[in-house]
Amino acid sequence: MQRHVVARVDDDGQLGVGGGGAESAGEARTADAARQGDDSPHCGIQPTKQLLRRLNAVTDRVWAVIVARVGNGAKSRLAGALSPSQRRTLALAMLGDVVDVCMQARDVLAGTLAVVDEAARYVVLRAGALILDDPGDGDMNAAVAAAVRSASRRGATSVLVLPGDVPSITSRDVATLVAAAGHAERAVIVAASRDGDGTNALLLRPPDVIAPAFGPPSVDRHLRAGLAAGAFTRVQTNLGLARDVDTPADLAALVDLAEPRVGPKTAAALAALLPAGRYAPLTPRSAALHGAGPALSHRDREREFYSELFYSEL
């Protein structure tokens, strides 16, 4: 019976594996031979398998797919802690950090595509990522599926699906998730949220190996779908991206982290929104940029705000 693997990232950066062996005896023998410098041919079909695996590793094109909504109604569960404009500011900052990490991981990722609403277009374009307009129907899984199809048309052989609200994501997280799939032709790698129920990243190889099924408890749904599809499945834990921001408790934990455990844009937003670690309104200048000052177009206000807050030293 096929089993999934639960893995975590240890403090020394190595993958810890539990819940069932990750490699077969044959694979273990091959790995031992490689470690001993054994370059001699092996009998039977083994050279063909090795060649295919190496070829797969060389030709795999992984695209990041980011889905985020930062317009009206974004982060509504933070309403008791932040005003609508503050929630939007925080959502934009977190998205900016996620996109930046993906753009910096070009040794692992072949491209980055973001599905965003109008309010976030400038953030994504400034980072240099591609944009796919949000269908606007509120269906997260439909938006993810559309982005996955778009990445496939651009040549992706694997996709890494990410939300826009994981500001503690690092390039190491991205590399760990891609490496977790190994040489498997079909793989589903699920990065769990801190509570273990939500999916904070989903690596799919090939991109259509399963349909996205986000929304708690999505970890179990994604695992079951992966196993049913005959794919190698793994739950990855203890990553920076396990921390998302949906509730006031999440926000309080994020404030406790501060720099450098969150991205620079999120850190800047927290400093502006929550001085001295307390919930507080924006500074007068930033408040003006959110609508209380001189009349500016939406685009001009967006650009001026980001020029002030995220692209200059505070």
KEKE-3310 file (N, C-alpha, C; in steps of 0.2 Angstrom, whole numbers, plus 5000, padded with zeros to 4 digits):
npx = (5004:5003:5011:5011:5024:5030:5039:5051:5061:5076:5086:5099:5097:5095:5084:5072:5065:5050:5037:5037:5047:5057:5064:5066:5073:5081:5084:5091:5103:5108:5110:5120:5130:5133:5138:5150:5157:5155:5155:5152:5143:5127:5118:5104:5089:5093:5103:5095:5084:5092:5096:5084:5080:5090:5089:5076:5078:5086:5078:5067:5055:5051:5037:5032:5017:5007:4993:4983:4972:4969:4961:4946:4939:4949:4957:4947:4945:4954:4948:4945:4957:4963:4960:4951:4959:4972:4972:4973:4985:4994:4992:4996:5010:5014:5012:5021:5033:5032:5032:5044:5054:5051:5055:5069:5073:5078:5087:5081:5067:5058:5050:5038:5021:5007:4991:4981:4971:4965:4970:4983:4991:5002:5012:5016:5020:5030:5040:5043:5037:5025:5007:4991:4975:4963:4949:4939:4928:4928:4932:4944:4951:4947:4954:4967:4968:4966:4978:4988:4985:4989:5003:5007:5005:5015:5026:5029:5034:5032:5023:5023:5012:5008:5001:4998:5001:5011:5023:5035:5042:5056:5070:5076:5065:5058:5067:5068:5056:5055:5065:5061:5052:5061:5066:5054:5042:5029:5022:5016:5018:5016:5015:5012:5002:5005:4995:4993:4982:4979:4985:5000:5008:5010:5017:5016:5018:5016:5009:4996:4993:4985:4969:4968:4964:4961:4957:4953:4951:4964:4976:4974:4965:4973:4983:4976:4971:4983:4989:4979:4981:4992:5004:5020:5019:5021:5021:5027:5035:5038:5043:5047:5037:5026:5019:5006:4994:4980:4971:4969:4977:4987:4992:4997:5007:5015:5020:5028:5038:5045:5059:5073:5064:5053:5048:5056:5047:5035:5040:5042:5029:5023:5030:5025:5011:5009:5016:5027:5023:5010:4992:4988:4984:4988:5003:5002:5006:5005:4992:4986:4989:4981:4969:4964:4971:4976:4967:4970:4973:4969:4980:4990:4991:4994:5006:5014:5012:5019:5032:5036:5035:5040:5051:5060:5072:5066)
npy = (4994:5011:5024:5041:5053:5061:5076:5086:5101:5101:5109:5110:5111:5100:5087:5079:5064:5055:5042:5032:5024:5034:5030:5017:5000:4998:5010:5015:5007:5012:5025:5023:5017:5028:5037:5031:5033:5025:5022:5013:5003:4997:4981:4975:4985:4997:5007:5014:5019:5028:5037:5043:5049:5058:5066:5071:5079:5089:5095:5099:5112:5123:5133:5146:5150:5162:5167:5180:5191:5207:5218:5227:5220:5212:5201:5200:5194:5201:5212:5216:5221:5229:5243:5244:5250:5248:5234:5231:5238:5230:5217:5220:5222:5210:5202:5208:5204:5190:5188:5194:5185:5174:5179:5180:5168:5162:5152:5141:5142:5143:5153:5166:5168:5178:5178:5191:5204:5221:5230:5225:5225:5233:5231:5218:5219:5228:5220:5212:5200:5190:5193:5187:5191:5191:5180:5185:5179:5175:5162:5153:5141:5140:5151:5147:5135:5141:5149:5138:5132:5142:5143:5131:5132:5140:5132:5126:5112:5108:5115:5127:5132:5146:5156:5173:5178:5174:5180:5176:5168:5160:5159:5147:5140:5138:5131:5120:5114:5111:5102:5092:5084:5077:5065:5061:5056:5059:5070:5076:5088:5095:5109:5112:5123:5131:5125:5113:5110:5118:5122:5129:5130:5122:5109:5103:5090:5082:5098:5096:5085:5083:5091:5107:5110:5120:5127:5124:5108:5107:5100:5086:5083:5086:5077:5065:5066:5066:5053:5045:5048:5041:5047:5052:5057:5070:5078:5093:5101:5114:5125:5142:5148:5142:5150:5160:5174:5177:5180:5190:5184:5178:5189:5196:5186:5188:5201:5199:5192:5201:5209:5199:5190:5191:5197:5211:5221:5218:5220:5234:5238:5234:5242:5254:5253:5248:5255:5254:5241:5241:5242:5254:5269:5274:5284:5302:5306:5294:5290:5301:5297:5286:5291:5302:5314:5325:5325:5310:5300:5282:5274:5283:5286:5273:5271:5282:5279:5266:5270:5278:5270:5257:5257:5265:5270:5268)
npz = (5000:4996:5004:5011:5014:5028:5031:5038:5040:5047:5060:5055:5042:5035:5027:5037:5038:5040:5044:5035:5022:5011:5000:4989:4991:4980:4976:4986:4985:4973:4977:4987:4979:4971:4980:4983:4972:4961:4945:4936:4923:4926:4927:4917:4917:4924:4920:4911:4919:4927:4918:4913:4925:4928:4916:4918:4930:4924:4914:4921:4923:4934:4939:4949:4956:4961:4971:4976:4985:4987:4988:4991:5006:5009:5020:5030:5042:5051:5055:5068:5072:5063:5052:5037:5027:5033:5033:5019:5016:5023:5017:5004:5007:5011:5000:4991:4997:4996:4981:4978:4984:4976:4964:4966:4967:4955:4952:4954:4951:4935:4931:4937:4941:4944:4951:4953:4960:4954:4963:4967:4956:4953:4962:4959:4945:4947:4953:4943:4939:4930:4926:4929:4927:4940:4941:4948:4954:4967:4970:4976:4972:4958:4953:4956:4948:4935:4934:4935:4923:4914:4917:4913:4899:4896:4897:4909:4919:4931:4945:4958:4970:4978:4992:4995:5007:5016:5024:5029:5021:5013:5001:5004:5008:4996:4988:4996:4994:4981:4979:4987:4979:4972:4960:4956:4944:4945:4957:4973:4984:4999:5009:5025:5035:5051:5060:5054:5046:5035:5018:5014:5004:4988:4978:4962:4951:4936:4932:4931:4939:4951:4955:4962:4979:4989:5006:5022:5029:5020:5018:5021:5010:4999:5000:5000:4987:4979:4982:4977:4964:4961:4964:4971:4987:4999:5015:5020:5033:5046:5040:5035:5028:5034:5042:5041:5039:5045:5056:5071:5081:5073:5068:5079:5083:5072:5073:5085:5079:5070:5062:5058:5053:5045:5029:5021:5016:5023:5036:5035:5033:5045:5054:5051:5053:5066:5077:5090:5093:5095:5090:5079:5070:5053:5049:5048:5035:5027:5029:5022:5009:5008:5006:5013:5010:4997:4982:4973:4959:4958:4954:4954:4968:4973:4968:4974:4987:4988:4984:4994:5006:5004:4995:4998:5011:5028)
capx = (5000:5007:5010:5014:5029:5030:5046:5052:5067:5080:5090:5105:5095:5094:5077:5071:5059:5046:5031:5037:5053:5056:5067:5066:5080:5085:5086:5096:5109:5110:5113:5127:5135:5135:5142:5156:5160:5154:5152:5152:5136:5123:5115:5097:5086:5095:5105:5089:5081:5096:5097:5078:5080:5094:5086:5070:5081:5089:5073:5061:5054:5046:5035:5029:5010:5005:4986:4982:4967:4971:4956:4941:4937:4954:4959:4942:4946:4958:4944:4945:4963:4965:4955:4951:4965:4977:4972:4975:4992:4998:4991:5001:5017:5016:5012:5027:5038:5032:5034:5052:5057:5051:5060:5076:5075:5079:5091:5076:5061:5059:5046:5033:5015:5003:4984:4979:4966:4968:4974:4990:4995:5008:5017:5018:5024:5037:5044:5045:5033:5019:5001:4985:4969:4959:4943:4934:4922:4929:4934:4951:4953:4946:4959:4973:4968:4968:4985:4992:4985:4993:5010:5008:5006:5022:5031:5030:5033:5030:5021:5023:5007:5009:4997:5001:5001:5016:5028:5041:5044:5063:5072:5077:5059:5056:5072:5067:5049:5056:5070:5057:5049:5066:5066:5048:5038:5022:5023:5012:5022:5011:5018:5007:5002:5007:4990:4993:4977:4979:4990:5003:5012:5008:5021:5013:5022:5016:5005:4989:4993:4979:4966:4969:4958:4962:4952:4954:4957:4966:4982:4972:4962:4978:4987:4972:4971:4990:4989:4974:4984:4998:5010:5024:5016:5025:5019:5033:5033:5044:5046:5045:5030:5020:5016:5002:4991:4973:4968:4972:4982:4992:4995:5001:5013:5020:5023:5033:5044:5048:5064:5073:5060:5048:5051:5057:5041:5031:5043:5041:5022:5021:5033:5021:5005:5009:5021:5028:5020:5002:4988:4988:4983:4994:5006:4998:5008:5003:4985:4984:4990:4976:4963:4963:4974:4974:4964:4975:4970:4971:4986:4995:4991:4997:5014:5017:5013:5025:5038:5037:5035:5044:5056:5065:5074:5062)
capy = (5000:5017:5029:5047:5054:5068:5078:5093:5104:5102:5115:5110:5112:5093:5085:5074:5060:5050:5040:5027:5025:5039:5028:5010:4997:4999:5017:5016:5004:5016:5031:5020:5017:5035:5040:5027:5034:5019:5025:5007:5002:4991:4977:4976:4992:5002:5013:5018:5023:5033:5042:5046:5053:5064:5070:5074:5084:5094:5098:5101:5119:5124:5140:5148:5152:5165:5169:5184:5196:5213:5224:5228:5214:5207:5200:5202:5192:5205:5218:5218:5223:5234:5246:5242:5252:5245:5227:5232:5239:5224:5212:5222:5221:5202:5199:5210:5199:5183:5189:5195:5179:5170:5182:5179:5160:5160:5146:5135:5143:5146:5159:5167:5171:5180:5180:5196:5209:5227:5234:5223:5224:5237:5227:5212:5222:5231:5215:5209:5194:5190:5194:5184:5194:5187:5179:5189:5176:5173:5155:5152:5135:5141:5155:5143:5131:5145:5150:5132:5131:5147:5141:5125:5134:5143:5127:5123:5105:5108:5122:5128:5136:5149:5161:5180:5180:5170:5184:5173:5163:5161:5156:5141:5136:5137:5126:5113:5111:5108:5096:5087:5080:5072:5063:5057:5059:5062:5071:5081:5090:5099:5112:5113:5129:5129:5121:5107:5109:5122:5121:5136:5129:5115:5108:5098:5088:5088:5103:5094:5079:5084:5098:5111:5109:5124:5128:5119:5105:5105:5096:5080:5083:5086:5071:5059:5066:5064:5046:5042:5049:5037:5052:5052:5063:5072:5084:5097:5105:5117:5130:5149:5149:5139:5156:5165:5179:5177:5182:5194:5180:5177:5196:5197:5182:5191:5207:5197:5190:5207:5208:5198:5184:5193:5200:5219:5225:5217:5223:5241:5239:5233:5248:5260:5252:5246:5257:5251:5234:5242:5243:5261:5271:5275:5290:5307:5306:5288:5291:5305:5293:5281:5294:5308:5319:5328:5320:5307:5294:5276:5272:5288:5285:5267:5272:5286:5275:5261:5274:5281:5265:5251:5258:5270:5268:5272)
capz = (5000:4995:5009:5010:5019:5032:5032:5041:5039:5054:5061:5051:5035:5032:5028:5041:5035:5045:5041:5029:5019:5005:4994:4989:4992:4974:4975:4991:4983:4968:4981:4990:4973:4969:4986:4983:4966:4956:4938:4931:4921:4930:4922:4917:4915:4929:4917:4908:4924:4930:4913:4913:4931:4927:4911:4922:4934:4920:4910:4925:4923:4939:4939:4955:4955:4967:4971:4982:4984:4992:4987:4997:5009:5010:5027:5034:5049:5054:5056:5074:5074:5058:5048:5030:5023:5036:5031:5012:5016:5025:5012:4998:5009:5012:4993:4989:5000:4992:4974:4978:4986:4970:4959:4968:4967:4948:4951:4956:4947:4928:4930:4942:4938:4950:4950:4958:4958:4952:4968:4968:4950:4953:4966:4955:4939:4949:4955:4937:4938:4926:4929:4926:4930:4944:4938:4952:4957:4974:4970:4976:4968:4951:4952:4956:4942:4929:4934:4933:4916:4911:4918:4909:4892:4896:4897:4916:4920:4938:4948:4965:4971:4985:4994:4995:5014:5020:5023:5032:5016:5011:4996:5006:5008:4989:4986:4999:4992:4974:4980:4990:4974:4970:4953:4954:4938:4948:4964:4976:4990:5003:5014:5029:5039:5058:5063:5051:5042:5029:5013:5013:4997:4985:4972:4958:4945:4932:4934:4932:4943:4954:4955:4968:4984:4995:5011:5027:5030:5013:5018:5020:5003:4994:5001:4997:4979:4977:4983:4972:4957:4960:4964:4977:4991:5005:5019:5022:5039:5049:5035:5036:5025:5038:5046:5037:5043:5044:5062:5075:5084:5068:5067:5085:5082:5067:5076:5089:5075:5068:5057:5051:5052:5040:5023:5022:5015:5029:5042:5035:5035:5053:5058:5050:5055:5073:5081:5097:5094:5097:5085:5079:5063:5049:5050:5044:5028:5024:5029:5016:5003:5008:5004:5017:5008:4991:4977:4968:4956:4962:4952:4957:4975:4974:4966:4978:4993:4988:4983:5001:5011:5002:4990:5001:5018:5033)
cpx = (5004:5006:5013:5020:5028:5037:5046:5059:5071:5084:5096:5104:5094:5086:5077:5065:5056:5040:5031:5043:5052:5059:5066:5073:5084:5088:5092:5103:5112:5114:5120:5132:5138:5140:5149:5160:5160:5151:5151:5144:5133:5119:5107:5095:5089:5098:5100:5086:5085:5096:5090:5078:5084:5092:5080:5073:5083:5083:5067:5061:5049:5044:5031:5022:5008:4997:4985:4976:4968:4966:4951:4939:4942:4956:4954:4942:4950:4954:4944:4951:4965:4960:4956:4957:4972:4978:4975:4983:4996:4997:4996:5008:5018:5016:5019:5033:5038:5034:5042:5056:5057:5055:5067:5078:5075:5083:5087:5070:5062:5055:5041:5027:5011:4996:4982:4974:4969:4972:4981:4994:5002:5014:5020:5022:5030:5042:5047:5042:5027:5012:4996:4979:4965:4952:4937:4928:4922:4931:4941:4954:4952:4952:4966:4973:4969:4975:4990:4991:4989:5000:5012:5009:5012:5028:5033:5029:5031:5028:5021:5018:5008:5003:5001:5002:5005:5023:5035:5044:5052:5064:5073:5071:5057:5061:5070:5061:5051:5061:5066:5054:5054:5065:5059:5045:5032:5023:5018:5016:5018:5015:5012:5008:5004:5002:4990:4987:4977:4986:4993:5007:5010:5012:5017:5017:5019:5010:4998:4988:4987:4975:4967:4962:4959:4956:4952:4949:4960:4972:4979:4969:4968:4982:4983:4972:4978:4991:4985:4977:4990:5005:5014:5021:5020:5022:5026:5031:5039:5047:5044:5039:5024:5016:5012:4998:4984:4969:4972:4978:4988:4996:5000:5008:5018:5023:5029:5039:5048:5054:5069:5069:5054:5052:5052:5051:5036:5033:5041:5033:5020:5024:5028:5014:5004:5015:5022:5025:5012:4999:4987:4987:4989:4997:5001:4999:5005:4995:4982:4984:4984:4969:4961:4966:4972:4971:4969:4971:4973:4978:4992:4996:4995:5005:5017:5017:5019:5031:5040:5039:5040:5050:5061:5067:5069:5066)
cpy = (5006:5022:5036:5048:5061:5070:5085:5095:5105:5108:5116:5110:5105:5091:5079:5070:5055:5047:5035:5029:5030:5036:5020:5007:4998:5006:5018:5013:5009:5022:5029:5020:5024:5038:5037:5029:5029:5022:5019:5006:4996:4987:4978:4983:4998:5008:5017:5022:5029:5039:5046:5051:5059:5069:5074:5080:5090:5098:5100:5109:5120:5132:5141:5152:5155:5168:5173:5189:5201:5219:5224:5221:5210:5207:5202:5200:5196:5212:5220:5221:5229:5236:5243:5244:5249:5238:5227:5233:5233:5218:5213:5221:5214:5200:5201:5206:5193:5183:5190:5189:5174:5172:5181:5172:5158:5154:5140:5136:5146:5152:5160:5171:5172:5181:5185:5201:5216:5230:5231:5222:5227:5234:5221:5214:5225:5226:5211:5202:5195:5190:5190:5187:5189:5186:5183:5186:5173:5166:5154:5146:5136:5146:5151:5138:5135:5147:5144:5131:5136:5145:5135:5127:5138:5139:5124:5115:5103:5115:5122:5134:5139:5155:5168:5182:5176:5174:5182:5168:5165:5158:5149:5137:5134:5131:5119:5110:5108:5102:5091:5082:5075:5071:5060:5061:5062:5063:5077:5082:5096:5102:5115:5120:5126:5125:5114:5106:5112:5121:5128:5135:5122:5114:5102:5097:5082:5093:5101:5087:5078:5091:5101:5110:5113:5125:5122:5114:5102:5101:5089:5079:5082:5079:5065:5060:5064:5056:5042:5043:5045:5041:5051:5058:5064:5078:5087:5102:5109:5122:5137:5150:5146:5144:5160:5170:5180:5180:5186:5191:5179:5184:5197:5193:5185:5197:5205:5194:5196:5205:5204:5192:5185:5196:5208:5223:5224:5220:5231:5243:5239:5239:5254:5259:5251:5248:5255:5245:5235:5243:5251:5263:5273:5282:5295:5306:5299:5288:5295:5301:5287:5285:5300:5314:5322:5323:5317:5301:5288:5274:5276:5287:5278:5268:5276:5283:5270:5265:5276:5275:5260:5252:5263:5268:5272:5274)
cpz = (5000:5001:5008:5015:5022:5033:5035:5040:5046:5054:5057:5044:5031:5032:5032:5039:5040:5041:5036:5025:5012:4999:4995:4990:4986:4974:4981:4989:4977:4972:4984:4985:4971:4974:4986:4976:4961:4950:4933:4929:4925:4925:4922:4914:4919:4925:4914:4913:4926:4924:4913:4919:4930:4922:4914:4926:4930:4917:4914:4925:4928:4939:4946:4953:4961:4967:4977:4980:4990:4992:4993:4999:5011:5017:5031:5041:5054:5056:5063:5076:5069:5054:5041:5026:5026:5033:5023:5012:5018:5020:5006:5000:5009:5005:4990:4991:4996:4985:4974:4979:4979:4965:4960:4968:4960:4947:4952:4951:4940:4927:4936:4939:4944:4948:4955:4955:4956:4957:4969:4961:4950:4957:4962:4949:4941:4950:4948:4935:4933:4929:4925:4930:4934:4941:4942:4954:4964:4975:4970:4971:4960:4949:4951:4949:4935:4928:4932:4926:4912:4911:4913:4901:4891:4897:4904:4916:4927:4940:4955:4967:4978:4986:4994:5002:5019:5020:5026:5027:5014:5005:4997:5006:5001:4987:4989:4996:4985:4975:4983:4985:4971:4962:4951:4948:4940:4955:4966:4983:4993:5009:5019:5033:5047:5061:5060:5046:5035:5025:5012:5006:4994:4978:4969:4952:4943:4935:4935:4935:4947:4953:4962:4973:4990:4999:5016:5027:5023:5013:5017:5013:4998:4994:4998:4989:4976:4977:4978:4965:4956:4961:4971:4981:4997:5009:5022:5028:5041:5044:5037:5034:5028:5041:5041:5042:5041:5050:5066:5079:5080:5068:5073:5085:5077:5069:5081:5085:5073:5063:5061:5049:5047:5035:5024:5021:5021:5035:5041:5036:5042:5056:5057:5053:5063:5077:5088:5099:5096:5090:5085:5071:5060:5051:5046:5036:5024:5024:5024:5010:5003:5007:5008:5015:5001:4986:4972:4965:4959:4960:4955:4965:4977:4973:4972:4985:4993:4987:4990:5006:5010:4998:4992:5008:5023:5038)
residu = (MET:GLN:ARG:HIS:VAL:VAL:ALA:ARG:VAL:ASP:ASP:ASP:GLY:GLN:LEU:GLY:VAL:GLY:GLY:GLY:GLY:ALA:GLU:SER:ALA:GLY:GLU:ALA:ARG:THR:ALA:ASP:ALA:ALA:ARG:GLN:GLY:ASP:ASP:SER:PRO:HIS:CYS:GLY:ILE:GLN:PRO:THR:LYS:GLN:LEU:LEU:ARG:ARG:LEU:ASN:ALA:VAL:THR:ASP:ARG:VAL:TRP:ALA:VAL:ILE:VAL:ALA:ARG:VAL:GLY:ASN:GLY:ALA:LYS:SER:ARG:LEU:ALA:GLY:ALA:LEU:SER:PRO:SER:GLN:ARG:ARG:THR:LEU:ALA:LEU:ALA:MET:LEU:GLY:ASP:VAL:VAL:ASP:VAL:CYS:MET:GLN:ALA:ARG:ASP:VAL:LEU:ALA:GLY:THR:LEU:ALA:VAL:VAL:ASP:GLU:ALA:ALA:ARG:TYR:VAL:VAL:LEU:ARG:ALA:GLY:ALA:LEU:ILE:LEU:ASP:ASP:PRO:GLY:ASP:GLY:ASP:MET:ASN:ALA:ALA:VAL:ALA:ALA:ALA:VAL:ARG:SER:ALA:SER:ARG:ARG:GLY:ALA:THR:SER:VAL:LEU:VAL:LEU:PRO:GLY:ASP:VAL:PRO:SER:ILE:THR:SER:ARG:ASP:VAL:ALA:THR:LEU:VAL:ALA:ALA:ALA:GLY:HIS:ALA:GLU:ARG:ALA:VAL:ILE:VAL:ALA:ALA:SER:ARG:ASP:GLY:ASP:GLY:THR:ASN:ALA:LEU:LEU:LEU:ARG:PRO:PRO:ASP:VAL:ILE:ALA:PRO:ALA:PHE:GLY:PRO:PRO:SER:VAL:ASP:ARG:HIS:LEU:ARG:ALA:GLY:LEU:ALA:ALA:GLY:ALA:PHE:THR:ARG:VAL:GLN:THR:ASN:LEU:GLY:LEU:ALA:ARG:ASP:VAL:ASP:THR:PRO:ALA:ASP:LEU:ALA:ALA:LEU:VAL:ASP:LEU:ALA:GLU:PRO:ARG:VAL:GLY:PRO:LYS:THR:ALA:ALA:ALA:LEU:ALA:ALA:LEU:LEU:PRO:ALA:GLY:ARG:TYR:ALA:PRO:LEU:THR:PRO:ARG:SER:ALA:ALA:LEU:HIS:GLY:ALA:GLY:PRO:ALA:LEU:SER:HIS:ARG:ASP:ARG:GLU:ARG:GLU:PHE:TYR:SER:GLU:LEU:PHE:TYR:SER:GLU:LEU)
# end
